[in-house]
Amino acid sequence: MSLDTEENSLQVSMESCFLTNRLKVTGTIFIAEDDAATRLAITRHLEHDDYTVVSAGDGVQALEMIRETPPDLILLDIYMPKMDGRRVLEHIRTDEKLRHLPVIVITTDHDFNTAVECISLGADDYLIKPPNAVLLRARIKALLERKYLWDYEMALHTQLQRSYEQLRTLNESMDELSHLVVHDLRISLASLLSGLMTLKHFGGMGAVQQEIVEIGIQDGRTLLSMINDLQDIKQIEEDTLRVKREPQAPKAMVNSVLQQLSVLAESRKLQLTSDIEPDLPIFIADGEKVSRTLVNLLGMICKYAPGGDTVTVSVRRFMRESALLFTIENAGGKPGRGQLPRQETVPGEQTGAGKHLPSTGLGLTFSRKIVELHGGRLWLDHERENGNMVSFILPINQAPGSAENA
């Protein structure tokens, strides 16, 4: 069935269910009845209401015909030759393709227990022969509306399943494409950085040329870091990122980060400084990912700091939680590019320093996720009148007897 045909079928089904005052409910009704006179009388009533009627005179034939071409509703006599209505009903309700079909039992048996038995076997309704034409018409109409609604829901479910499979296939293709693009970008950037560093090594360039090469190297490293951030964020969301926890020295890590951003600071006429509390303990973390977090956040502060400003990276012992408090801030004494944007913040615990960092932006998203992956938290200080400040806390998880002397 084509998509257009399926959508038209669904629309007709909904109209049948909800617009019955404007559109008469129709369908195919199967009559399983051994009495020819009763079968003929019911058939005339139903055909007068524009129903298509199919019939059989015994249970075996009825079940075979129903399985071959399922109708929209079944009128089932209890007492029939070869196979009685009870067994036919049991077969219908145990057949995955037929079990949803509405069944009205019709019989001459006035015994209340027989009605209870038929309902317990799965009959939707029970009428005494000869059934009242008005009552029969009302019961059929109600059951067909319910059946059409069920058909619509099943068709919609099938369509949703198909759409889900298409979306899953598309996502897999996008993941493969993303992997290939990242792989090619990494190779290209590695070649570019290698060439620039080789050019720098041989020398023989003027001051301006050296500055251009340094900027190219720094921008290349930034792009490579962004690619790594993107991949790590994806792995964090998929819960596949592996964190390598090793002893880290806070002072050595901060000095390395300041060195990496020295060219950027010089180009913006910023002074980078550090303020490391003495005798800080070694902490356990993924050094490469925490360093990238510091690079991202330091670069963010530098972006909004005015020229000639001082940007400071400080590390303190956060005694209340056996953690280290990392803070990056600029003095903001001169007019500059302005405050960090007050974007929508993510839900989380507030601290005295301010609100949690917003989740937008690749570098910010990576930093927040890495800090939280280490069991810490990260926030911006929006209360400062001058300058900007971002802070995060990382648990120490100190190895016994370790301490930093650097």
N, C-alpha and C positions, 0 to 999 in steps of 0.2 A: 504494500500500500504506500503511495507517495505521501510526502509530508502534507501537501495541500489537501489530498483526499482525507487524511487522518484528521486534519484540523476541521474540515467541513463536517466529518462524522461527529467530532466532539461538540461542535456548535449545535448540531441537530439534537444530540443527546441532552444538552443543557436546556435547549428550548422545550424539549419534551418534558423535562423535569420541572421547570420553573415558569413556563409560559403556557400552562395547560388551558387557561381561559381563552387563548388565542390560537393554539395549535392542538389538534386532537391527538391523543396518545395512540400510536399504532404499534404493530409488531406481529410476530409469528407465535401462535399459541398451539401447543400440542395437546390433543385430547387422547388419553389412554383409557378407553371405555369399551367393555365387551358388548354392552347393550346397544344395538344399532339405532333404535328409536331415540334413546337418550343422546347418543352421539350426534345424530342428525339434528335434533332440536337445539342442542347447544351450539352446533356449528352454524345454524341459521342465525341465531342471536348474535354471534360473534362476527360473522361476515357482514351482517347488517351494520355493525359498528366499524367496518373497514379493517378488521383484523384478518390476517392470513391464517387459515386453519389447516393443520395437518393432524391425522388421527391414525390410531391402530386399535385392533380388537383384542389383543392379548399382551401380557407383560413382556414376553421375550421379544416380540416384534417391536413393541414400543421402545424398549431399551436400546435395541439395535438402531432404530431410526433416530432416537435422541442423540446417541453417540456419534452417528454419522453426520447429522446436521442439527446442532443444538438450537432449540427454539428460544424465544424470549420468556415464555412462561409455560408451565405444564399443569394441566388438569388431570388428576390421577385417581382412577377408581381403585378402591381397596380390593374388591373381589373380582379377579380376572383369571382366565385359564392360563396354563403353562407356567406363569409366574405371577403371584399376587402383588398388589400395590405396595405392600410393606417391603418386600424384597427389592422391587424396582426403586423405591425411595432410598433404601440402604445403599444400593449400587450408585445412585446419583450422588448421594452425600459423601461417598468415599472416593469419587472420581474428581481429580484436581480440576479438570476442565469443565465439569458439570455442577460442582457443589454449590456454586453461587446462584444457580437458576432458581427462581421462585416456583414453589409447588403448592397448588391448592388441592387438597384431598376431597373427593366427592364420593359419597356412599349412602346406601339406604340404612346403614347401621346407626341406630339412635343411641347406642350405648356410650355413656360418657367416658368410660375407660378406653374405648377404641379411639376416641378423639384425643385423649391424653397420650396414648401410645403413639399415634401418628405425629403429634406435635413433638414428642420426645425424640422421634426418629429424624426430625428435621423438616417436617411440613410447615409451611408458612401460614396456612389457613385450613379450615375444615368446614365443608358445607354438606348439608343433607340433600339427597336427590328427591325430587327434581329441584335444582337450585333456583331460588328466586332470581329472575332476570336482572332486576335493578340492583339487588345485593351482589350478584355475581359480577356485574359490570363495574360496580364500585370497588370490589376487592381486586379485580384484575387491574383496573386503572392505578390503584394505589401501589400494588406490587410492581407494576411495570415502571412507574416513576422511580421507585427505589432501585430497581434493577438498572435502569438507564443511568442513574447517578453513580452506581457502582461501576458500570462500564466506563463512564467518564473518568472516574478516579483511577481505574486500572490503566486506561489509555494515557492519562496524564502521568501516572507513575512510570509507565514504560518510556514515555517521551523524556521525562526527567532523568531516568537511568541512562538513556541514550545520550542526552546532553552531558551528563556527568562523565560518561566514558570518553566522549569527544573532548571535554575539557581536560580530563586526566591525560589523554594522549597529547593534547596541545601543550600541557605543562611539562610533560616529559620531553617533548621536542624543544621547548624553550629552555629547559635545563641543559639539554645537550648543546644547544646553540650557545647558551651563556658560557658553558665550559669551554667550548672551542674559541669563543671571542676572548675570554680571559686568558686562555693559553697563548693565543696569538699576540695579545697586547703585552703580556709579560715578556715574550721573546723579543718583540720590537723594542720595548723599553729597556730591556737588558742590553740589547745591541747599541741603543742610543747612549745609555749611560757609560757603557764600556768605551765607546768612541770618544765621548766627552772627557772621561777621566784619562784616557790615553793622550788626548790632545793637551790636557792640563799637565800631564807628567813630562812631556817633551819640552814644554815651555816655549820660549821665543816669542811670546805674545806681549802686546802692550797691556797697560793697566785696564783699559776699557774692554779689550778682548778677554782678559782673564775674568773680569767681572761678569761678562756675558756668559762665559763658559760655566762659572760658578752658579749663576742663576739657572742655567739649563740643567745642571746636575741636580740642583735643589728641586726644581719643578718636576724633573723626572722621578726623583725619589718620592715626591708628594703624590704623583699619579700612581706610582707603584703601591704606595701605602693605601691609596683609595681603593685600588683593585683588591688588595688583601682584605681591607675592611669589608668590602662588599661580599666577598666569599665567606668571611668569618661570620658575618651577620646571617647569611643564608644557613650556614652550618649550625649556628646557635638556635635559629628558629626550628630547624629540623632535628635538634638535639643530637647532632653528630660531631660537634666541635670537641676536640680533645685538648684539654688544658694541661700543659706541662708544668707541674708545680716543683719549683726548685728554690733554694735559698737565694735571696736577693738583698743587695746592699743599697739602701735608699740614696745615700750620697753619690755613689758611683752611677746609679741609674739616672739621677737628676743631671749630673754633670754631662753624661752622654747625650741626654736629650737637649740640653742647652747648646752643646756643640753642633748637633744636627740642624738646629734652627738659627745658627749664628749668621748665616748668609741672609736669611729672610729678615732678621732683626737689623742687620746693617743696611739692607736696602730700604727699610722703613725708618731708619735712624732711631732705632729703639735700643735701649740698654737692657740686656738680660742679666739677672742676678739670682742667686740662690740664698736661702736662709734655712739651713739644716740644723735642727736641734742636736747638740752633741750626744754621743753615746747611744744613738738609736739602735735598736736590735735589728738583726737580720729578720726579714719576713719571707714567708713562703708564698710564691706566686709564679705565674707564667711571665717571666721577665720580658720576653719579646712583645707580648700583648699589652702588658701594663705600660711599657715604654711607648708603644704606639698610642696608647690612651693619653699619656702625657704630651706626646707630640701633637695630637689632635687638639687637645684643650689649650695648649700653649699657643698653637697657631691661631686658634679662635680668638684668644685674648689679644694677640698681636694684631689681628685683622682690624679690631675696633679701637686699638690704642692710638693716640695722636703721636705724630712725629716728635722725637726728643723725649718721650716718656720712658719710664723704667718699668719693666715687667719682672715680677719676682715669683720664683717657685719656692715654696716653703714646705717643710715636712716637720710635723710635730707628733709627739706621742699622745694618743687619744686614750687616756687612762680608763675612762668609764667602760670601754668596750674592748680593752686589750687590742687596740688597733692603731694604725698610723693615719694621720690626717694630712692629706696632700692639698695644698692651696696654691692657685695661680691667680695673680692679680696685677693690675696696673694702677699706678698712683692716680692718673686722671687729672693731674693738676692743670693741664692746658686743654683748650677746645680741640676735639678730634672728630673721629667718625661717629661718635655717639655711643649710647648704651647698647648692650646686647639686646636683640629683639625679644620682647616679652611674648613668646609663643605659648600656645596652649600646653600646660604641663601635664605630665602623666600622673595617674593616681599613685599615691604612696605616702609614707610617713613624712611629716615635716620635722625639721630640726630648727634649732635656734638660729642657724645661719641662713635659712631661707627655704625656698621650695625646691623640689626635685627638678632636675634638668628636663627640658622639653625633649620629646622623642623624635623631633623632625631633624633632618640633616643627616647625611651619611656619617660624617665623623662623630657627631654627637650621639647618634644611635649606636654606633660601634662602641664608643666609650661607656655609655650607660650600660649596655649589655655586658661588656667585659667586667665592669666593676661589680655588677649584680651577680655575674657568674662566679666571682671570687667571694661572694657573700657580703659585699659592701654596698654602699649607696652613694649617690652623686647628686649635687644640687648647685643651682645658681643663687647668688645673693642679689636680689632685686632691690634691696633696701639702701644700697650705697648711693650717696649723692654724686660722687665723682668716681670715675673708673669702673671697672668690672672685676668680678671675682667668681671663680668656680672652684668648688671643693669636692673631694671625695674621700671616703674612708675605706681602708682595706684592713681586714683582720691580719694580725701578725702571724698567728700559728707558728710561733717561734720554735725552732729546733732546740733541744736541751743544750745549754752551755754556749750557744752561739751569740755573738755580739759583734757590732761593727766598730772597727778601730780606724777605718779609712777617713 
